[in-house]
């Protein structure tokens, strides 16, 4: 594999990781109740933890 290509891939991965960190920091900074709708991934996580069929639905959507 070309060294330049490897570096480019690592920079892309770092950018994605930085994005995830920023989102998690924003979520952690909200101490009170959030206003508005919950994100779709959060709703799916709640469904999966509350019902046995929710786990099946979660797998069907491709989210683990």
N, C-alpha and C positions, 0 to 999 in steps of 0.2 A: 504494500500500500504506500502511496506517495505521502511523504511527510507533510507537504502543504495541505493535502486533502485531510489528513488526520487532524491537523491543527484547526482546520475550518470546522470539522465535525465537533471537536471539543469546544470550540467557541460557541457553536449553536447549542450544544448541550448545556453549557454554562448559562446561556441566556434563558433557556427553558427553566433551569433550576432557580435562577434569580427571580423569574416570574412567579414560580410556585411559592418561593419564600415570601415575596411581597404580598401575595394573596393571603397566605397563612398569617402573616403579621397583621394585615387589615382585619381578618376575622378575630384574631386574638385581642385586638385593641378595642373591640366593641364589648363593653362590660354590661350594658343594659340590653333590653330587648331590641331586636332589629325591627325596623319598620319595613313594610312592604312584603313582597313574596320572598320565600326562601328560594335559593338556587335549586335547580332541578336535581343536581347530584345530592343535595342535602335531603330533599324529599325522598329520593330513592333509598338513601341510607336509613331513613326512619322507617320506611315500608319494610325493608329487609330485616330490621331488628324487631319489629312488632308482630309480624305474621309469618307463618311458615311458607305461605304462597309468595310472600314478598321476596324471599330468597330466590325463588324460581324466576320471578319477574326481573329481579336484579341481574341474574345471569343471562336472561334473554336479551337485555339491553346492552350486554357486553361490559357492564360495570361490576367490579369485584370489590 
